[in-house]
Amino acid sequence: MNQVGQKGRLYITSRIWLPQSPLQKANLWIAERINNYMPKLPLVGNEALELFPELSWLPRSHETIKAELLQLLERKENIPNLYQVHPRAIRIYSPQWKIYILKLWGHEILTNISRCPETIKIIARIPGVHTALFSILEPYSAIPPHKGWATGVVRCHYPLITPENPEDCFMEVVGHRLCWQEREPLLFDDTRTHSVKNNSSRMRVVLIVDFEPPLPFPVRAFTKLRYNLVRNSEEIRHMCENAAVG
């Protein structure tokens, strides 16, 4: 069991695994083709809300979500970093980057959502959510360039704590430099290479929400099949166990 998430393998069951590298290449090849049907990203603020009005639940509930976040941050030392949740992610490991997962590939982390009951209710109002988590980046820290696996979904960053000067903390996504401002959703494609720098003296915290955009039937059927295969893998089950904060 402790092999899961390591050695470049994606574990389908505790004994059956597939090599990570060709899967990543296939995933990115698929993402390029699905991109023809995806919304044009990135989008920030009102442009994001106009295209996806269901995301308006986030700014409307800003104070409620932030209050639950601040309670979590009182015991920040208990929140894991990405490597502790998923050892295979060591190449983008940073001890200054912590994640508090509420929902992962459709699985709610019951221990974690018990501390954020209102936030999970608000997220449930957004259709097609796969994953939701708080991403916490300490001052004067960075996340190196990387690509995610979230093919066929839109990644939303909803900013809850940001530097006073937005330009001091930014994400670069294939030629775009994007800064966070509280209450303004930021949407992008996680399968594109992106990196983050926090050059400020203040912590940056965003609520990440991965959700399905409307897609035509053949594409949607494929992404649903892929989603269910990954969702039911040993890899994701293991990550859910690691993500639970005692």
Rosetta silent file (secondary structure, phi, psi, omega in degrees, C-alpha in Angstrom):
SEQUENCE: MNQVGQKGRLYITSRIWLPQSPLQKANLWIAERINNYMPKLPLVGNEALELFPELSWLPRSHETIKAELLQLLERKENIPNLYQVHPRAIRIYSPQWKIYILKLWGHEILTNISRCPETIKIIARIPGVHTALFSILEPYSAIPPHKGWATGVVRCHYPLITPENPEDCFMEVVGHRLCWQEREPLLFDDTRTHSVKNNSSRMRVVLIVDFEPPLPFPVRAFTKLRYNLVRNSEEIRHMCENAAVG
SCORE:     score description
SCORE:     0.000 S_00000001
   1 L     0.000  -37.939 -177.888    0.000    0.000    0.000 S_00000001
   2 L   -72.435   -1.437  174.531    2.777    2.452    0.792 S_00000001
   3 L   -79.906  -19.320 -174.485    3.969    2.102   -2.825 S_00000001
   4 L   -63.936  133.653  179.153    0.928    4.014   -4.052 S_00000001
   5 L    87.569    1.955 -176.546    1.783    7.453   -5.405 S_00000001
   6 L  -123.249  170.369  172.260    5.485    6.701   -5.769 S_00000001
   7 L    59.602   31.288  174.765    8.006    5.463   -8.355 S_00000001
   8 L    64.071   31.739 -178.352    6.266    7.034  -11.374 S_00000001
   9 E  -121.770  142.815  171.057    3.305    4.677  -11.189 S_00000001
  10 E  -104.725  115.566 -175.691   -0.430    5.282  -11.232 S_00000001
  11 E   -87.732  118.780  176.185   -2.066    2.580   -9.115 S_00000001
  12 L   -80.644  -44.087  169.718   -5.416    1.374  -10.417 S_00000001
  13 L  -128.007 -177.524 -179.673   -5.651   -1.141   -7.554 S_00000001
  14 L   -66.054  -16.779 -178.844   -3.218   -1.876   -4.733 S_00000001
  15 L  -117.152  -24.292 -176.158   -1.403   -4.316   -7.053 S_00000001
  16 L  -101.215  126.644 -178.895   -2.133   -3.114  -10.609 S_00000001
  17 E  -137.499  160.624  176.283   -0.367    0.003  -11.838 S_00000001
  18 E  -122.944  147.468 -179.378    0.354    1.877  -15.056 S_00000001
  19 E   -67.383  138.090 -173.592    3.535    3.863  -15.823 S_00000001
  20 H   -68.231  -44.629 -170.458    3.144    7.568  -15.155 S_00000001
  21 H   -59.854  -52.283  179.265    5.108    9.083  -18.049 S_00000001
  22 H   -64.892  -30.402  176.965    3.118    7.675  -21.023 S_00000001
  23 H   -65.396  -42.185  178.263   -0.121    8.381  -19.159 S_00000001
  24 H   -62.073  -43.118  179.859    0.882   12.024  -18.713 S_00000001
  25 H   -63.582  -42.795  178.774    1.735   12.311  -22.404 S_00000001
  26 H   -64.560  -39.911  179.808   -1.568   10.724  -23.407 S_00000001
  27 H   -62.026  -43.093  179.749   -3.436   13.005  -21.003 S_00000001
  28 H   -70.033  -34.642  175.306   -1.849   16.125  -22.502 S_00000001
  29 H   -62.219  -43.968  178.015   -2.520   14.859  -26.045 S_00000001
  30 H   -64.225  -42.354 -179.106   -6.187   14.410  -25.106 S_00000001
  31 H   -59.095  -39.336  179.735   -6.265   17.832  -23.434 S_00000001
  32 H   -61.547  -38.647 -179.142   -5.077   19.491  -26.642 S_00000001
  33 H   -76.500  -37.605  177.701   -7.971   17.968  -28.567 S_00000001
  34 H   -67.523  -26.408 -178.042  -10.573   18.696  -25.903 S_00000001
  35 H   -56.081  -27.935  179.290   -9.325   22.290  -25.842 S_00000001
  36 H   -62.734  -22.072 -177.563  -11.226   22.952  -29.066 S_00000001
  37 H  -107.140   -2.693 -177.191  -14.444   22.581  -27.073 S_00000001
  38 L   -88.345  156.605  174.419  -13.305   24.339  -23.887 S_00000001
  39 L   -64.378  154.275  178.656  -13.914   28.017  -23.040 S_00000001
  40 L   -73.848  118.029 -176.968  -11.115   30.441  -23.907 S_00000001
  41 L  -122.024  156.785    8.947   -9.003   30.826  -20.783 S_00000001
  42 L   -84.096  161.972  174.406   -7.696   32.501  -18.677 S_00000001
  43 E  -135.086  145.124 -177.063  -10.564   34.674  -17.433 S_00000001
  44 E  -134.536  143.604  170.727  -10.594   36.952  -14.409 S_00000001
  45 L    62.394 -129.383 -174.606  -13.265   38.757  -12.374 S_00000001
  46 H   -61.855  -33.747  178.699  -16.428   39.837  -14.166 S_00000001
  47 H   -62.376  -39.373  178.014  -15.484   38.038  -17.377 S_00000001
  48 H   -66.292  -42.851 -177.627  -15.332   34.763  -15.435 S_00000001
  49 H   -70.725  -31.533  177.918  -18.655   35.437  -13.696 S_00000001
  50 H   -68.073  -38.384 -179.895  -20.387   36.388  -16.943 S_00000001
  51 H   -77.096  -35.521 -179.295  -19.404   33.094  -18.572 S_00000001
  52 L  -128.636   77.947 -176.114  -20.085   31.005  -15.455 S_00000001
  53 H   -61.680  -20.288  178.691  -22.683   32.869  -13.340 S_00000001
  54 H   -64.223  -21.218  178.062  -22.935   29.901  -10.962 S_00000001
  55 H   -72.412   -9.877  179.745  -19.540   30.968   -9.579 S_00000001
  56 H   -63.548  -16.849  174.657  -21.212   34.095   -8.165 S_00000001
  57 H   -60.451  -26.658 -177.926  -21.971   32.009   -5.067 S_00000001
  58 H   -71.070  -57.225  177.273  -18.311   32.453   -4.133 S_00000001
  59 H   -63.464  -31.459  178.205  -18.130   36.277   -3.904 S_00000001
  60 H   -66.244  -24.890 -177.097  -21.643   36.348   -2.433 S_00000001
  61 L  -111.870   20.719 -172.082  -20.425   34.037    0.338 S_00000001
  62 H   -53.610  -51.036 -175.336  -16.944   35.541    0.690 S_00000001
  63 H   -64.847  -36.544  178.871  -17.094   36.398    4.383 S_00000001
  64 H   -65.000  -47.766  179.833  -18.544   33.003    5.319 S_00000001
  65 H   -63.440  -43.974 -176.858  -15.846   31.074    3.442 S_00000001
  66 H   -65.644  -35.560  178.562  -13.088   33.313    4.765 S_00000001
  67 H   -62.618  -42.231  178.027  -14.262   32.924    8.363 S_00000001
  68 H   -68.311  -37.698  176.060  -13.968   29.134    8.121 S_00000001
  69 H   -59.900  -47.061 -177.490  -10.564   29.476    6.464 S_00000001
  70 H   -61.584  -33.517  175.049   -9.257   31.706    9.257 S_00000001
  71 H   -65.556  -40.218  177.219  -10.296   29.095   11.810 S_00000001
  72 H   -61.903  -40.839 -175.682   -8.307   26.473    9.885 S_00000001
  73 H   -69.023  -14.749  174.878   -5.261   28.727    9.786 S_00000001
  74 L   -65.938  -22.452  176.307   -5.196   28.876   13.579 S_00000001
  75 L  -124.307   47.104 -175.295   -3.832   25.314   13.355 S_00000001
  76 H   -59.264  -29.904 -177.872   -1.939   25.734   10.104 S_00000001
  77 H   -63.233  -17.841  179.496    0.874   23.453   11.282 S_00000001
  78 H   -87.908  -10.256 -177.228   -1.511   20.482   10.942 S_00000001
  79 L   -82.050  130.050 -175.151   -2.290   21.166    7.276 S_00000001
  80 L   -77.432  158.622  168.186   -0.221   18.945    4.920 S_00000001
  81 E   -89.885  173.307 -173.876    1.862   20.013    1.973 S_00000001
  82 H   -60.322  -40.912 -177.543    1.288   18.462   -1.450 S_00000001
  83 H   -62.505  -35.068  179.139    4.044   15.874   -1.101 S_00000001
  84 H   -68.563  -28.889  177.331    2.502   14.547    2.123 S_00000001
  85 H   -82.622  -39.023 -173.462   -0.783   14.020    0.312 S_00000001
  86 L  -141.075   90.478 -175.492    0.732   12.732   -2.926 S_00000001
  87 H   -55.758  -26.098 -179.433    4.372   11.577   -2.803 S_00000001
  88 H   -68.174  -13.139 -178.995    4.542   11.335   -6.616 S_00000001
  89 H   -89.841   24.403 -173.685    4.281   15.152   -6.739 S_00000001
  90 H   -61.321  -27.718 -175.823    7.774   15.593   -5.270 S_00000001
  91 H   -70.439  -18.494  174.730    9.062   17.593   -8.240 S_00000001
  92 H  -113.608   23.240  179.769    6.706   20.468   -7.334 S_00000001
  93 L   -67.825  136.795  171.333    7.147   19.993   -3.597 S_00000001
  94 L  -147.605  124.782  179.321    7.471   23.127   -1.476 S_00000001
  95 L   -65.974  -15.007  179.330    7.252   23.139    2.345 S_00000001
  96 L   -90.001    2.454 -179.615    5.767   26.649    2.035 S_00000001
  97 E  -117.858  114.383 -179.088    2.789   25.375    0.017 S_00000001
  98 E  -115.886  153.262  179.478    0.030   23.640    1.959 S_00000001
  99 E  -132.992  133.118  176.344   -3.295   22.215    0.797 S_00000001
 100 E  -116.209  102.312 -172.455   -6.484   21.587    2.765 S_00000001
 101 E   -87.069  129.395  174.908   -8.627   19.334    0.595 S_00000001
 102 E   -98.000  -37.942 -177.050  -12.398   19.338    0.965 S_00000001
 103 E  -147.744  133.825 -177.792  -13.241   17.240   -2.091 S_00000001
 104 E  -133.178  115.664 -179.025  -10.970   15.229   -4.392 S_00000001
 105 L    48.015   44.064  176.480  -12.205   13.719   -7.659 S_00000001
 106 L    88.618  -11.607  179.660  -15.728   13.612   -6.233 S_00000001
 107 E   -92.380  119.219  174.889  -14.757   12.167   -2.828 S_00000001
 108 E   -77.986  135.152  176.951  -15.544   14.425    0.119 S_00000001
 109 L   -88.499   97.770 -166.815  -12.911   14.312    2.872 S_00000001
 110 H   -60.352  -40.846  178.607  -15.326   13.977    5.776 S_00000001
 111 H   -60.206  -40.466 -176.575  -12.899   14.958    8.532 S_00000001
 112 H   -74.776  -42.580 -177.902  -11.964   18.113    6.650 S_00000001
 113 H   -70.943  -19.197  176.953  -15.430   19.246    5.575 S_00000001
 114 L   -63.406  -23.224  178.564  -16.641   18.888    9.168 S_00000001
 115 L   -92.474   -7.690 -179.024  -14.550   21.998    9.894 S_00000001
 116 L  -134.341   55.379 -173.433  -15.914   23.867    6.854 S_00000001
 117 H   -64.012  -34.500 -179.182  -19.620   22.974    6.756 S_00000001
 118 H   -75.783  -38.594  179.793  -20.754   26.233    5.161 S_00000001
 119 H   -61.266  -43.512 -178.248  -18.002   26.269    2.548 S_00000001
 120 H   -68.081  -30.814  175.367  -18.874   22.786    1.313 S_00000001
 121 H   -66.155  -39.805  179.811  -22.563   23.794    1.066 S_00000001
 122 H   -66.896  -43.735  178.920  -21.595   26.780   -1.063 S_00000001
 123 H   -61.173  -36.283 -178.955  -19.388   24.626   -3.312 S_00000001
 124 L   -64.439  -16.810  177.977  -22.289   22.179   -3.731 S_00000001
 125 L   -79.154  -11.459  179.905  -24.266   24.971   -5.434 S_00000001
 126 L   -94.552  120.460 -176.960  -21.765   24.965   -8.316 S_00000001
 127 L   -66.516  144.867  169.024  -22.622   22.215  -10.856 S_00000001
 128 L    72.244   27.014 -179.248  -20.065   19.589  -11.849 S_00000001
 129 E   -76.568  126.427  176.015  -17.437   20.155   -9.153 S_00000001
 130 E   -91.255  -46.257 -169.255  -14.731   17.463   -9.126 S_00000001
 131 E  -141.896  145.135  175.550  -12.296   18.883   -6.578 S_00000001
 132 E  -147.731  134.257 -178.998  -12.197   21.694   -4.007 S_00000001
 133 E  -160.439  157.267  170.206   -9.384   22.729   -1.683 S_00000001
 134 E   -90.438  128.563  177.134   -7.695   25.651    0.030 S_00000001
 135 E  -108.131  118.618 -170.828   -4.250   26.374   -1.441 S_00000001
 136 E  -117.260  116.188 -178.971   -2.021   28.167    1.075 S_00000001
 137 E  -118.269  123.421 -176.574    1.247   29.751   -0.046 S_00000001
 138 L   -72.029  163.718  176.371    3.541   31.354    2.502 S_00000001
 139 L   -59.606  151.187  174.714    5.285   34.742    2.009 S_00000001
 140 L    51.007   52.623 -179.332    8.445   34.850   -0.122 S_00000001
 141 E  -142.669  174.164 -174.508    7.904   31.426   -1.642 S_00000001
 142 E  -150.364  158.046  171.006    7.220   29.854   -5.014 S_00000001
 143 E  -118.156  121.889 -174.332    5.671   26.865   -6.791 S_00000001
 144 E   -68.290  164.061  179.646    7.831   25.678   -9.717 S_00000001
 145 E   -56.550  137.474  179.823    6.461   25.257  -13.274 S_00000001
 146 E  -161.649  165.740  174.046    4.181   22.233  -13.639 S_00000001
 147 L  -122.646  143.317  178.462    1.169   20.848  -15.490 S_00000001
 148 L   -95.976 -177.569 -177.546   -1.866   19.266  -13.870 S_00000001
 149 L  -105.701    5.199 -169.083   -4.087   16.316  -14.814 S_00000001
 150 L   -80.312   62.603  178.702   -7.397   18.173  -14.809 S_00000001
 151 L   -69.025  133.530  175.326   -8.317   17.510  -18.455 S_00000001
 152 L    80.840   10.981  175.255  -11.812   18.643  -19.444 S_00000001
 153 L  -128.630  159.688  173.198  -12.405   20.820  -16.399 S_00000001
 154 E   -99.240  133.258  175.922  -12.002   24.507  -15.627 S_00000001
 155 E   -97.585  123.954  177.199   -9.841   25.381  -12.634 S_00000001
 156 E  -106.337  127.563  167.190  -11.129   28.286  -10.569 S_00000001
 157 E  -101.943  116.384  175.667   -8.930   30.132   -8.083 S_00000001
 158 E  -106.353  110.875 -172.422  -11.133   32.125   -5.712 S_00000001
 159 E   -75.494  131.786 -179.773   -8.856   34.504   -3.744 S_00000001
 160 E  -116.400  -35.560  173.971   -9.435   34.799    0.008 S_00000001
 161 E  -134.802  123.774 -178.062   -6.151   36.263    1.279 S_00000001
 162 L  -138.262  158.886  176.777   -3.903   38.248   -1.058 S_00000001
 163 L   -63.112  156.745  177.181   -1.043   40.758   -0.734 S_00000001
 164 L   -61.133  -40.054  175.328   -1.887   44.458   -0.505 S_00000001
 165 L   -99.261  105.125 -175.067   -0.063   44.978   -3.793 S_00000001
 166 H   -54.982  -30.917 -176.273   -1.502   42.331   -6.164 S_00000001
 167 H   -70.858  -10.009  178.471    1.544   42.478   -8.438 S_00000001
 168 H   -79.137  -10.313 -179.375    3.722   41.075   -5.641 S_00000001
 169 E  -139.875  122.446 -172.060    2.071   37.668   -6.012 S_00000001
 170 E  -150.839  161.993  173.802    1.312   36.192   -9.398 S_00000001
 171 E  -119.756  137.001  175.243    0.849   33.082  -11.513 S_00000001
 172 E  -107.974  124.440 -179.322    2.341   32.687  -14.976 S_00000001
 173 E  -129.636  107.994  178.163    0.359   30.541  -17.432 S_00000001
 174 L    34.265   62.559  174.391    1.743   30.200  -20.979 S_00000001
 175 L    91.307   -7.795  177.665    2.573   33.850  -21.469 S_00000001
 176 E  -103.692  131.600  170.432   -0.060   35.322  -19.155 S_00000001
 177 E  -103.741  117.199 -173.446    0.906   36.879  -15.812 S_00000001
 178 E  -116.849  131.267  178.989   -2.147   36.720  -13.555 S_00000001
 179 E  -111.279  150.272 -179.539   -2.506   38.374  -10.152 S_00000001
 180 L   -96.407  140.328  170.192   -5.047   37.551   -7.469 S_00000001
 181 L  -134.622  137.706 -177.181   -7.418   40.027   -5.854 S_00000001
 182 L   -52.745  140.581  175.933   -9.922   39.103   -3.172 S_00000001
 183 L    76.926    0.083 -178.006  -13.434   38.331   -4.428 S_00000001
 184 L  -112.132  105.446  179.362  -12.341   38.064   -8.094 S_00000001
 185 L   -59.798  144.774  177.420  -12.413   34.506   -9.524 S_00000001
 186 E  -125.778  121.199 -176.580   -9.520   33.536  -11.763 S_00000001
 187 E  -112.447  136.978  177.291  -10.094   30.723  -14.276 S_00000001
 188 E  -154.081  174.874 -179.309   -7.401   28.859  -16.188 S_00000001
 189 L   -97.744  111.484 -176.498   -6.468   25.537  -17.782 S_00000001
 190 L   -66.148  -19.097 -179.702   -4.549   23.405  -15.279 S_00000001
 191 L   -81.287   -4.552  174.420   -3.059   21.263  -18.064 S_00000001
 192 L   -88.578  146.132  179.011   -1.047   24.286  -19.276 S_00000001
 193 L   -59.977  128.016  178.994    2.360   24.895  -17.732 S_00000001
 194 E  -145.245  153.764  179.554    1.993   27.304  -14.809 S_00000001
 195 E  -143.901  162.835 -175.876    4.055   28.545  -11.890 S_00000001
 196 E  -134.283  141.530  172.338    3.500   30.807   -8.883 S_00000001
 197 E  -133.494  132.041  173.115    5.615   33.366   -7.035 S_00000001
 198 E  -114.512   99.268 -179.015    4.732   35.155   -3.822 S_00000001
 199 L   -94.221   15.130 -176.424    7.193   38.008   -3.455 S_00000001
 200 L  -104.745  172.938  177.781    5.207   39.634   -0.664 S_00000001
 201 L   -91.574    9.343 -177.197    5.310   39.511    3.130 S_00000001
 202 L  -119.538  143.942  175.121    1.727   38.217    3.213 S_00000001
 203 L   -63.066  147.343  171.991    0.301   34.746    2.823 S_00000001
 204 E  -114.411  125.932  177.819   -1.717   33.988   -0.317 S_00000001
 205 E  -129.762  127.941  173.693   -4.750   31.701    0.038 S_00000001
 206 E  -125.489  150.170  168.530   -7.151   30.722   -2.720 S_00000001
 207 E   -90.699  117.808  177.947  -10.053   28.301   -2.793 S_00000001
 208 E   -92.391  130.104  176.916   -9.462   26.012   -5.783 S_00000001
 209 E  -131.867  117.161  173.769  -12.572   24.605   -7.453 S_00000001
 210 E   -96.726  124.872 -178.735  -12.334   22.280  -10.470 S_00000001
 211 E  -139.193  158.071 -179.352  -15.637   22.029  -12.345 S_00000001
 212 L   -83.739  126.940  169.957  -16.977   20.703  -15.634 S_00000001
 213 L   -81.658  165.240  173.753  -17.926   23.271  -18.280 S_00000001
 214 L   -62.145  131.587  179.767  -20.705   22.449  -20.753 S_00000001
 215 L  -134.687  150.864  177.314  -19.296   20.128  -23.415 S_00000001
 216 L   -64.818  158.405 -169.790  -20.859   18.433  -26.460 S_00000001
 217 H   -52.020  -52.487 -175.119  -22.030   14.859  -25.966 S_00000001
 218 H   -60.617  -40.301 -179.050  -19.126   12.813  -27.387 S_00000001
 219 H   -69.057  -43.399 -179.332  -16.532   14.839  -25.485 S_00000001
 220 H   -62.043  -40.403  179.112  -18.570   14.859  -22.282 S_00000001
 221 H   -61.562  -42.243  179.453  -19.045   11.076  -22.453 S_00000001
 222 H   -65.289  -46.979 -177.855  -15.293   10.590  -22.784 S_00000001
 223 H   -65.042  -33.481  176.334  -14.414   12.968  -19.926 S_00000001
 224 H   -65.276  -42.708  178.393  -17.002   11.269  -17.695 S_00000001
 225 H   -61.291  -48.319  179.417  -15.479    7.857  -18.426 S_00000001
 226 H   -59.632  -44.963 -179.672  -11.992    9.158  -17.670 S_00000001
 227 H   -56.901  -46.353 -176.977  -13.239   10.881  -14.504 S_00000001
 228 H   -70.700  -33.176  176.407  -14.810    7.695  -13.149 S_00000001
 229 H   -64.528  -46.355  179.979  -11.751    5.577  -13.936 S_00000001
 230 H   -69.292  -43.047 -176.930   -9.444    7.957  -12.061 S_00000001
 231 H   -56.518  -36.969 -175.525  -11.958    8.596   -9.268 S_00000001
 232 L   -95.013   11.440 -179.661  -12.176    4.891   -8.435 S_00000001
 233 L   -79.706  158.410  175.780   -8.434    4.237   -8.575 S_00000001
 234 H   -63.074  -33.021  179.554   -6.321    3.191   -5.613 S_00000001
 235 H   -56.453  -50.008 -177.653   -4.247    6.319   -6.198 S_00000001
 236 H   -69.800  -39.170  177.560   -7.122    8.669   -5.408 S_00000001
 237 H   -59.623  -41.814  179.810   -8.300    6.598   -2.450 S_00000001
 238 H   -65.244  -41.663  177.886   -4.806    6.769   -0.989 S_00000001
 239 H   -62.640  -39.220  178.156   -4.634   10.527   -1.520 S_00000001
 240 H   -61.896  -40.277  178.019   -7.964   10.980    0.256 S_00000001
 241 H   -63.728  -44.092 -179.180   -6.601    9.107    3.264 S_00000001
 242 H   -67.316  -29.002 -174.823   -3.453   11.258    3.309 S_00000001
 243 H   -76.808  -20.343 -176.759   -5.419   14.490    2.938 S_00000001
 244 L   -64.801  126.509 -179.875   -7.507   14.002    6.091 S_00000001
 245 L   -98.335  117.221 -177.063   -6.379   16.406    8.821 S_00000001
 246 L   -74.324    0.000    0.000   -6.751   14.866   12.277 S_00000001
